[in-house]
Amino acid sequence: MAKERVQRRLAAILAADVVGYSRLMEQDEAGTLAVLKDRRKSVLEPLVAEHQGRIVKVMGDGVLVEFASAVNAVSCAIDLQKGMVAAGNAIPEERQVALRIGINLGDVIVEGDDLYGDGVNLAARLQELAEPGGICVSAKVREEVGRKIDIGFADFGEQQLKNITAPVRVYRLRPPLSSPAVTSQPLPLPDKPSIAVLPFTNMSSDPEQEFFADGISEDLITALSKVPGLFVIARHSTFAYKGKSIDVRQVGRELGVGHVIEGSVRRAAKRVRVTVQLVDAASGAHVWADRFDRELEDIFAVQDEVVGKIVNALSVALPASHLPFKRRAPKIEAYDLFVRGRVLTVQTIEATKLARPLLERAIELDPEFAEAHAWLAMNLTFQWIDGQQIDERERIIAAAQAERAVSLDPSNADGHFALGYAFIYKGNLSAGREQFELALKTNPNHADAWLYLADLEVFDGHPVDAVRAVERAFQLDPFPHPTFYWLMGFALYAARRYEEAVRTLEHESCRGTGSQRIRAAALAQLTRLDEARDVARVFMDAYPNFTVSTWAKTQPFRNPRDLQHFIDGYIKAGFPE
């Protein structure tokens, strides 16, 4: 009997799975299954049909889709991620469904309606590498897509994937900048020398060193931020350019800076090479460039030397001032864990939780590493700010870690910031203000400290100052996190500038966040009661346990009349008392 011939064809395979599926099922099995069913019907199936794909199979929290074109597969993946975000806007962040997506172009084995083979297996492995809400593709997909889609690709290097014999070159998709801060008009330059540090390129053969390269960039931002008279853009905005081929003149226009720093890092064994160049953002001309080949343990001395040379290059424009003092160099093993934890802390809620054990281990390896203590405090503080269940014991841990950081390094702005925030919610506004002032005296470019100073100013009865503080934060971070809009709306409401508060909180990044209760209150104060109650109903669907009295007990307003102003708005909007 003749052997059945195996059918093969070339296909682009998209593999996707749900991030934190087990956690979601444990929290609410019926609700999670209902949401997944709805997302399949309302988001996945229409988009796959639109991009001429075929759903091969759905496996619990995962899905496999076949396309005849890599371009169609990537376009569908981008729209799918956008669609999942839009569909989840009305529910709390901890219950939202996020996907990881991997795409491969390769030979597949066809058996009935099912597909098998390395082409399929590789797509599944790529999906495992993707960040929550992210997309990873193989080199074949990257090559096929080329410039056919307005999308950026970040080279993640060669990866050794499970059950795949040969290393595979992986790329991460980075969508074009779409921040509302980016307009056709360039941002005005500040009235002082200004600079943006772009994320350094990892030139090492090991893609794991991406964290190390990012760490160097972040350390330079922090060190330069402490130089008196220098305006430095925050990490959140400069890292929006990561993996992109851009013109520094464009960066200068979009971020409103006069100079840009670019660089690369190559780490091998116990040696490191750092290449840095300072570029005039108006002309694109190089002001200064240098290369540093050193022992790995000397990387912190290299950073200090780079800062000194940048300051010297800008010395004509900078006021006479001293450089930040030399930092104590931590153990390199602790530093490696620290840079990973720091990167994860400023990503998703899930990533923030994963960062904690890395930072704790860094502290175990080097108990006198001030920045690790500060970022552990920041890690817990950001979870608290994001509305996670941080109990009183963990709040005490956050405050203790922040205190340890500033005792080890009095110039640690992150430690002062975290300690200040802890004091605010203990009701000690004066102590909180003292810590925020120390943070901003040490690092006047600390965007988060300016942002959360607005929180303090509202609680202390100074809403006009709160608005100014958020404006300063926006200037330092032109591509901001949604929290910037939330706190601006909070400050504008406190200042009784209701129309502006509504417009601010209508920003697309605020949809689905707790800030909508403030928008509802502002609408109510404008006597737009039907709109206010509609917004309040959507908010209550997402936060069914919210009551005005419970909220009020947690708010450290100095003057009861300022608290009552918010209570009145919430009650007018129809929130339960």
C-alpha positions as CSV (number, residue, x, y, z in Angstrom):
1,M,0.0,0.0,0.0
2,A,1.4,3.3,-1.0
3,K,2.4,5.7,1.8
4,E,0.1,8.8,2.0
5,R,2.1,11.8,0.8
6,V,2.7,14.5,3.3
7,Q,1.3,17.9,2.2
8,R,3.4,21.0,2.9
9,R,3.0,24.7,2.3
10,L,4.6,28.0,3.2
11,A,2.6,30.0,5.7
12,A,2.8,32.8,8.1
13,I,1.7,31.5,11.5
14,L,0.4,33.7,14.3
15,A,0.4,32.2,17.8
16,A,-1.2,34.1,20.7
17,D,-1.9,33.4,24.3
18,V,-3.5,35.2,27.3
19,V,-1.1,36.8,29.8
20,G,-1.8,35.6,33.4
21,Y,-4.6,33.2,32.3
22,S,-4.3,31.0,35.5
23,R,-4.5,34.1,37.7
24,L,-7.6,35.4,35.9
25,M,-9.3,32.0,36.1
26,E,-8.6,31.7,39.8
27,Q,-10.0,35.2,40.5
28,D,-13.2,34.7,38.4
29,E,-13.5,31.6,36.2
30,A,-16.9,32.3,34.8
31,G,-16.2,36.0,34.2
32,T,-12.9,35.3,32.5
33,L,-14.4,32.7,30.2
34,A,-17.2,35.1,29.3
35,V,-14.6,37.8,28.4
36,L,-12.5,35.5,26.3
37,K,-15.6,34.3,24.4
38,D,-16.6,37.9,23.8
39,R,-13.1,38.9,22.6
40,R,-13.0,36.0,20.2
41,K,-16.3,37.0,18.7
42,S,-15.9,40.8,18.7
43,V,-12.2,41.2,18.2
44,L,-10.3,38.1,17.0
45,E,-12.7,36.6,14.4
46,P,-13.5,39.9,12.6
47,L,-9.8,40.9,12.4
48,V,-8.6,37.5,11.1
49,A,-11.3,37.6,8.4
50,E,-10.4,41.2,7.5
51,H,-6.7,40.3,7.1
52,Q,-7.6,37.1,5.1
53,G,-6.4,34.6,7.8
54,R,-7.7,31.3,9.0
55,I,-8.1,30.3,12.7
56,V,-6.5,26.9,12.8
57,K,-7.5,26.1,16.4
58,V,-8.3,27.7,19.8
59,M,-6.7,26.0,22.8
60,G,-8.0,27.4,26.1
61,D,-6.0,30.6,26.5
62,G,-4.3,30.3,23.1
63,V,-5.0,30.6,19.4
64,L,-3.2,29.6,16.2
65,V,-3.9,31.5,13.0
66,E,-2.6,30.9,9.5
67,F,-2.0,33.6,6.8
68,A,-0.8,33.3,3.3
69,S,1.1,36.6,3.7
70,A,3.5,37.7,6.5
71,V,2.4,41.3,5.9
72,N,-1.2,40.3,6.6
73,A,-0.2,38.4,9.7
74,V,1.8,41.3,11.2
75,S,-1.0,43.8,10.3
76,C,-3.6,41.6,12.0
77,A,-1.4,41.2,15.1
78,I,-1.0,45.0,15.4
79,D,-4.8,45.5,15.0
80,L,-5.5,42.6,17.4
81,Q,-3.4,44.2,20.2
82,K,-5.1,47.5,19.7
83,G,-8.5,45.9,19.6
84,M,-7.8,44.1,22.9
85,V,-6.8,47.3,24.6
86,A,-9.9,49.2,23.3
87,A,-12.2,46.3,24.3
88,G,-10.8,46.3,27.9
89,N,-11.1,50.0,28.5
90,A,-14.3,49.7,30.6
91,I,-13.0,47.1,33.0
92,P,-10.3,47.3,35.8
93,E,-6.7,46.8,34.7
94,E,-6.2,43.7,36.8
95,R,-9.1,42.0,35.0
96,Q,-8.2,43.0,31.5
97,V,-7.1,40.4,29.0
98,A,-3.7,41.0,27.4
99,L,-2.1,38.9,24.7
100,R,1.4,37.9,23.8
101,I,1.9,37.2,20.1
102,G,4.5,35.4,18.1
103,I,4.7,35.3,14.2
104,N,6.8,33.0,12.0
105,L,7.1,32.4,8.3
106,G,7.9,28.9,7.4
107,D,7.1,25.5,6.1
108,V,4.2,23.7,7.7
109,I,2.7,20.2,7.5
110,V,-1.0,20.1,6.6
111,E,-3.3,17.4,8.0
112,G,-7.0,18.1,7.5
113,D,-7.7,21.5,9.0
114,D,-4.7,21.3,11.4
115,L,-1.1,22.4,10.9
116,Y,2.2,20.9,12.4
117,G,5.9,21.3,12.0
118,D,8.8,23.5,13.0
119,G,7.1,26.5,11.4
120,V,4.2,26.2,13.9
121,N,6.5,25.3,16.9
122,L,8.7,28.4,16.3
123,A,5.7,30.7,16.3
124,A,4.6,29.4,19.7
125,R,8.2,29.9,21.1
126,L,8.3,33.5,19.7
127,Q,5.0,34.1,21.5
128,E,6.5,33.1,24.8
129,L,9.3,35.7,24.3
130,A,6.8,38.6,23.7
131,E,6.0,41.1,26.4
132,P,2.4,41.5,27.6
133,G,0.6,43.4,24.8
134,G,3.7,42.8,22.6
135,I,4.6,41.0,19.3
136,C,7.8,39.0,18.5
137,V,8.6,37.9,14.9
138,S,11.3,35.8,13.3
139,A,13.9,37.2,11.0
140,K,12.1,35.7,8.0
141,V,9.0,37.8,8.9
142,R,11.1,40.8,9.5
143,E,12.7,40.5,6.1
144,E,9.4,39.8,4.3
145,V,7.6,42.8,5.9
146,G,10.5,45.2,5.3
147,R,9.0,48.7,5.0
148,K,5.6,47.6,3.8
149,I,4.1,48.5,7.2
150,D,4.7,51.7,9.2
151,I,6.3,49.8,12.1
152,G,9.6,49.7,13.9
153,F,11.6,46.5,14.6
154,A,13.9,46.1,17.6
155,D,16.6,43.4,17.1
156,F,16.4,41.1,20.1
157,G,19.4,39.1,18.8
158,E,19.7,35.3,18.4
159,Q,17.7,33.3,20.9
160,Q,18.0,29.6,21.8
161,L,14.4,28.5,21.9
162,K,13.0,25.4,23.6
163,N,12.9,22.3,21.2
164,I,14.4,24.4,18.4
165,T,17.9,23.1,17.4
166,A,19.5,26.2,15.9
167,P,19.4,29.7,17.4
168,V,16.7,32.0,16.0
169,R,17.1,35.7,15.4
170,V,14.1,37.5,17.0
171,Y,12.7,40.9,16.5
172,R,10.2,42.8,18.6
173,L,7.7,45.1,17.0
174,R,7.6,48.7,18.1
175,P,4.7,50.8,16.7
176,P,5.3,54.3,15.4
177,L,5.2,57.0,18.1
178,S,1.6,58.0,18.6
179,S,1.8,60.1,21.8
180,P,-0.5,63.1,21.8
181,A,2.6,65.1,22.8
182,V,4.0,64.6,19.3
183,T,2.6,67.2,17.0
184,S,3.6,68.8,13.7
185,Q,5.0,71.8,15.7
186,P,8.3,71.3,17.6
187,L,8.2,71.7,21.3
188,P,9.8,74.9,22.5
189,L,13.3,74.7,24.0
190,P,13.6,75.3,27.7
191,D,15.5,78.4,28.9
192,K,18.6,76.3,29.9
193,P,20.8,73.7,28.2
194,S,18.7,70.6,27.4
195,I,19.5,67.0,26.7
196,A,17.9,63.7,25.9
197,V,19.7,60.3,26.4
198,L,18.5,57.8,23.8
199,P,18.6,54.1,24.9
200,F,22.0,52.7,24.2
201,T,22.3,49.9,21.6
202,N,23.3,46.5,22.8
203,M,26.3,45.4,20.6
204,S,26.9,42.2,22.6
205,S,26.2,38.8,21.0
206,D,24.1,37.9,24.1
207,P,20.6,39.5,23.8
208,E,20.3,39.2,27.6
209,Q,22.7,42.1,27.8
210,E,19.9,44.3,26.5
211,F,19.0,45.0,30.2
212,F,22.6,46.0,30.9
213,A,22.7,48.5,28.0
214,D,19.3,49.9,29.1
215,G,20.8,50.2,32.6
216,I,23.7,52.3,31.4
217,S,21.3,54.7,29.6
218,E,19.1,55.1,32.7
219,D,22.1,55.6,35.0
220,L,23.3,58.4,32.7
221,I,19.9,60.0,32.7
222,T,19.9,60.0,36.5
223,A,23.4,61.3,36.8
224,L,22.9,64.1,34.3
225,S,19.6,65.0,36.0
226,K,21.6,66.0,39.1
227,V,23.8,68.5,37.2
228,P,22.7,72.1,38.2
229,G,21.4,74.1,35.2
230,L,20.8,71.2,32.9
231,F,17.3,70.2,31.6
232,V,17.1,66.4,31.1
233,I,14.2,64.5,29.5
234,A,12.8,61.5,31.5
235,R,13.5,57.9,30.6
236,H,9.9,57.1,29.7
237,S,10.0,59.5,26.7
238,T,13.5,58.7,25.4
239,F,12.9,55.0,25.6
240,A,9.9,55.5,23.2
241,Y,12.6,55.6,20.5
242,K,14.2,52.3,21.4
243,G,14.9,50.1,18.4
244,K,14.0,52.8,16.0
245,S,16.2,54.3,13.2
246,I,15.6,58.0,13.8
247,D,17.1,61.4,13.0
248,V,18.4,63.2,16.1
249,R,16.9,66.4,14.7
250,Q,13.5,64.8,14.8
251,V,14.1,63.8,18.4
252,G,15.1,67.4,19.2
253,R,11.9,68.7,17.8
254,E,9.7,66.2,19.4
255,L,11.2,66.3,22.9
256,G,12.1,70.0,22.9
257,V,15.9,69.6,23.5
258,G,19.0,71.1,22.2
259,H,21.3,68.0,22.5
260,V,20.9,64.3,22.1
261,I,23.2,61.5,23.5
262,E,23.5,58.3,21.5
263,G,25.7,55.3,22.4
264,S,26.3,51.6,22.4
265,V,27.5,48.9,24.9
266,R,29.4,45.8,24.2
267,R,30.0,43.4,27.1
268,A,32.1,40.3,26.9
269,A,33.5,38.3,29.7
270,K,35.0,40.8,32.2
271,R,35.4,43.6,29.7
272,V,33.0,46.3,28.6
273,R,33.2,48.8,25.7
274,V,31.0,51.9,25.8
275,T,30.8,54.3,22.9
276,V,29.1,57.7,23.5
277,Q,28.4,60.7,21.3
278,L,26.9,64.1,22.0
279,V,25.0,65.5,19.1
280,D,23.6,69.0,18.4
281,A,19.9,68.3,17.8
282,A,19.4,71.4,15.6
283,S,22.1,70.6,13.1
284,G,22.8,66.9,13.7
285,A,26.5,67.7,14.1
286,H,28.7,65.8,16.6
287,V,29.8,67.9,19.6
288,W,31.8,65.2,21.3
289,A,32.4,61.5,21.0
290,D,34.5,58.9,22.8
291,R,35.0,55.2,23.4
292,F,35.8,53.6,26.7
293,D,37.3,50.1,27.0
294,R,37.5,49.0,30.6
295,E,37.2,46.2,33.1
296,L,33.5,45.5,33.9
297,E,33.9,46.6,37.5
298,D,34.9,50.1,36.2
299,I,31.6,50.7,34.5
300,F,30.4,53.1,37.2
301,A,33.6,55.1,36.9
302,V,33.0,55.2,33.1
303,Q,29.5,56.6,33.6
304,D,30.9,59.3,35.9
305,E,33.6,60.1,33.3
306,V,31.0,60.3,30.5
307,V,28.9,62.8,32.6
308,G,32.0,64.9,33.3
309,K,32.9,65.1,29.6
310,I,29.3,65.9,28.6
311,V,29.2,68.7,31.1
312,N,32.6,70.0,29.9
313,A,31.3,70.0,26.3
314,L,28.3,72.1,27.5
315,S,30.3,74.2,29.9
316,V,29.9,77.5,28.0
317,A,26.2,77.3,28.5
318,L,26.1,75.7,32.0
319,P,26.5,77.8,35.2
320,A,29.6,77.1,37.2
321,S,28.8,74.1,39.4
322,H,30.2,71.0,40.8
323,L,29.6,67.6,39.2
324,P,27.5,64.9,41.1
325,F,29.8,63.2,43.6
326,K,31.3,59.9,42.7
327,R,29.0,57.0,43.4
328,R,29.8,53.9,45.3
329,A,30.1,51.0,42.8
330,P,27.8,48.1,43.7
331,K,28.7,44.5,43.1
332,I,28.3,43.7,39.4
333,E,26.0,40.7,40.1
334,A,23.7,42.9,42.2
335,Y,23.8,45.6,39.4
336,D,22.7,43.0,36.8
337,L,19.7,42.1,38.9
338,F,19.0,45.7,39.7
339,V,18.8,46.9,36.1
340,R,16.4,44.1,35.2
341,G,14.2,44.9,38.2
342,R,14.3,48.6,37.4
343,V,13.1,48.0,33.8
344,L,10.3,45.7,34.9
345,T,9.1,48.1,37.6
346,V,8.1,50.8,35.1
347,Q,6.2,48.4,32.7
348,T,2.9,46.5,33.3
349,I,1.4,45.7,36.7
350,E,2.4,42.1,36.2
351,A,6.0,43.0,35.3
352,T,6.1,45.3,38.4
353,K,5.4,42.3,40.6
354,L,8.0,40.1,38.8
355,A,10.6,42.9,39.5
356,R,10.3,42.6,43.3
357,P,12.3,39.4,43.9
358,L,15.0,40.6,41.6
359,L,15.5,43.8,43.6
360,E,15.3,41.9,46.9
361,R,18.0,39.5,45.6
362,A,20.2,42.5,44.6
363,I,19.9,43.8,48.1
364,E,20.9,40.4,49.5
365,L,24.0,40.4,47.4
366,D,24.9,44.0,48.2
367,P,23.1,45.4,51.3
368,E,24.6,48.8,50.9
369,F,23.4,49.3,47.3
370,A,21.3,52.4,47.8
371,E,19.6,52.4,44.4
372,A,18.3,48.8,44.9
373,H,16.7,49.8,48.2
374,A,15.2,52.9,46.5
375,W,13.8,51.0,43.6
376,L,12.3,48.3,45.9
377,A,10.5,51.1,47.6
378,M,9.5,52.5,44.2
379,N,8.3,49.1,43.1
380,L,5.9,48.9,46.1
381,T,4.9,52.5,45.7
382,F,4.0,52.1,42.0
383,Q,1.9,49.1,42.8
384,W,0.1,51.1,45.5
385,I,-0.4,54.0,43.1
386,D,-1.7,51.7,40.4
387,G,-4.4,50.5,42.9
388,Q,-3.0,47.1,43.8
389,Q,-3.7,45.5,47.1
390,I,-0.7,46.7,49.1
391,D,-1.4,45.9,52.8
392,E,-0.1,48.0,55.7
393,R,2.8,45.7,56.2
394,E,4.1,46.3,52.7
395,R,3.6,50.0,53.0
396,I,5.8,49.9,56.0
397,I,8.4,47.9,54.0
398,A,8.3,50.5,51.2
399,A,8.9,53.3,53.7
400,A,11.7,51.4,55.4
401,Q,13.4,50.6,52.1
402,A,13.2,54.3,51.1
403,E,14.6,55.4,54.5
404,R,17.5,52.9,54.0
405,A,18.2,54.3,50.6
406,V,18.5,57.9,51.7
407,S,20.5,56.9,54.8
408,L,23.0,55.1,52.5
409,D,22.9,57.9,49.9
410,P,21.4,61.3,50.9
411,S,21.4,62.3,47.2
412,N,19.1,59.4,46.2
413,A,16.1,61.3,44.7
414,D,14.1,58.1,44.1
415,G,14.4,57.2,47.8
416,H,13.2,60.7,48.9
417,F,10.3,60.5,46.4
418,A,9.1,57.1,47.7
419,L,9.5,58.2,51.3
420,G,7.6,61.4,50.6
421,Y,4.7,59.5,49.0
422,A,4.5,57.2,52.1
423,F,4.4,60.2,54.4
424,I,1.5,61.7,52.4
425,Y,-0.8,58.7,52.9
426,K,0.1,58.5,56.5
427,G,-1.4,62.0,56.7
428,N,1.9,63.7,57.4
429,L,1.9,66.3,54.6
430,S,4.6,68.4,56.0
431,A,7.1,65.4,56.2
432,G,6.0,64.4,52.7
433,R,6.7,67.9,51.4
434,E,10.1,67.9,53.0
435,Q,11.0,64.6,51.2
436,F,9.7,65.9,47.8
437,E,11.7,69.1,48.2
438,L,14.8,67.0,48.9
439,A,14.1,64.8,45.9
440,L,13.8,67.8,43.6
441,K,16.7,69.6,45.1
442,T,18.9,66.6,44.3
443,N,17.3,65.9,41.0
444,P,15.3,68.8,39.6
445,N,14.5,66.7,36.4
446,H,12.7,63.9,38.3
447,A,9.4,63.8,36.4
448,D,7.7,61.5,38.8
449,A,8.5,63.6,41.8
450,W,7.1,66.7,40.0
451,L,4.0,64.7,39.1
452,Y,3.2,63.3,42.5
453,L,4.1,66.7,44.1
454,A,0.8,67.7,42.5
455,D,-1.0,65.1,44.6
456,L,0.5,66.7,47.7
457,E,-0.4,70.2,46.6
458,V,-4.0,69.2,46.1
459,F,-4.2,67.6,49.6
460,D,-2.5,70.6,51.1
461,G,-4.9,73.1,49.6
462,H,-2.7,74.5,46.8
463,P,-4.4,73.4,43.5
464,V,-2.8,76.1,41.4
465,D,0.6,74.9,42.4
466,A,-0.5,71.4,41.7
467,V,-1.4,72.3,38.1
468,R,2.1,73.9,37.7
469,A,3.8,70.8,39.1
470,V,2.0,68.6,36.5
471,E,2.9,71.0,33.7
472,R,6.5,70.7,34.7
473,A,6.3,66.9,34.7
474,F,4.8,67.0,31.2
475,Q,7.7,69.2,30.0
476,L,10.2,66.6,31.3
477,D,8.3,63.7,29.9
478,P,6.5,64.6,26.6
479,F,5.4,61.0,26.0
480,P,3.8,60.5,29.4
481,H,2.1,57.7,31.2
482,P,-1.7,58.0,31.6
483,T,-1.2,58.9,35.3
484,F,0.0,62.3,34.1
485,Y,-3.5,63.1,32.6
486,W,-5.2,61.6,35.7
487,L,-3.3,63.9,38.1
488,M,-3.7,66.9,35.9
489,G,-7.5,66.3,35.9
490,F,-7.4,65.9,39.7
491,A,-5.5,69.2,40.1
492,L,-7.8,71.0,37.6
493,Y,-10.9,69.8,39.4
494,A,-9.5,70.9,42.8
495,A,-8.8,74.3,41.2
496,R,-12.5,74.4,40.0
497,R,-11.4,74.5,36.4
498,Y,-14.0,71.9,35.5
499,E,-14.1,72.3,31.7
500,E,-10.4,71.8,31.5
501,A,-10.6,68.8,33.8
502,V,-13.2,67.2,31.6
503,R,-11.1,67.8,28.4
504,T,-8.0,66.4,30.1
505,L,-9.7,63.3,31.4
506,E,-11.3,62.6,28.0
507,H,-7.8,61.8,26.7
508,E,-7.8,58.3,25.2
509,S,-5.1,57.1,27.6
510,C,-7.5,57.7,30.5
511,R,-10.3,55.5,29.2
512,G,-10.9,52.6,31.5
513,T,-8.9,54.1,34.4
514,G,-10.1,55.2,37.8
515,S,-9.7,58.8,36.8
516,Q,-13.2,58.7,35.2
517,R,-14.8,59.3,38.6
518,I,-13.1,62.7,38.6
519,R,-14.4,63.3,35.1
520,A,-17.9,62.4,36.3
521,A,-17.6,64.8,39.2
522,A,-16.4,67.6,37.0
523,L,-19.3,67.1,34.6
524,A,-21.7,67.1,37.5
525,Q,-20.3,70.5,38.7
526,L,-20.9,71.8,35.2
527,T,-24.6,70.6,35.7
528,R,-24.1,68.2,32.8
529,L,-25.8,65.6,34.9
530,D,-26.9,63.1,32.3
531,E,-23.3,62.8,31.0
532,A,-21.9,62.7,34.6
533,R,-24.2,59.8,35.5
534,D,-23.4,57.9,32.3
535,V,-19.7,58.2,33.1
536,A,-20.4,57.2,36.7
537,R,-22.3,54.1,35.6
538,V,-19.4,52.9,33.4
539,F,-17.0,53.6,36.3
540,M,-19.2,51.5,38.7
541,D,-19.3,48.6,36.3
542,A,-15.5,48.5,36.5
543,Y,-15.3,49.3,40.2
544,P,-18.5,47.9,41.8
545,N,-17.3,48.2,45.4
546,F,-16.6,52.0,45.2
547,T,-18.4,54.2,47.7
548,V,-17.8,57.8,48.4
549,S,-17.5,57.4,52.2
550,T,-14.9,54.6,51.9
551,W,-12.9,56.6,49.4
552,A,-13.0,59.7,51.6
553,K,-11.6,57.8,54.6
554,T,-8.3,57.2,52.7
555,Q,-7.7,60.8,51.5
556,P,-5.3,62.9,53.5
557,F,-6.7,66.4,52.8
558,R,-5.5,69.0,55.3
559,N,-8.7,71.1,55.0
560,P,-12.0,69.2,55.3
561,R,-13.6,71.7,52.9
562,D,-11.3,70.6,50.1
563,L,-12.3,67.0,50.7
564,Q,-16.0,68.0,50.7
565,H,-15.5,69.6,47.3
566,F,-14.7,66.2,45.8
567,I,-17.5,64.4,47.9
568,D,-20.1,66.9,46.6
569,G,-19.0,66.3,43.0
570,Y,-19.2,62.5,43.4
571,I,-22.6,62.6,45.0
572,K,-24.0,64.9,42.3
573,A,-22.7,62.5,39.7
574,G,-24.7,59.7,41.3
575,F,-21.9,57.6,43.0
576,P,-23.1,55.5,46.0
577,E,-22.6,57.2,49.3
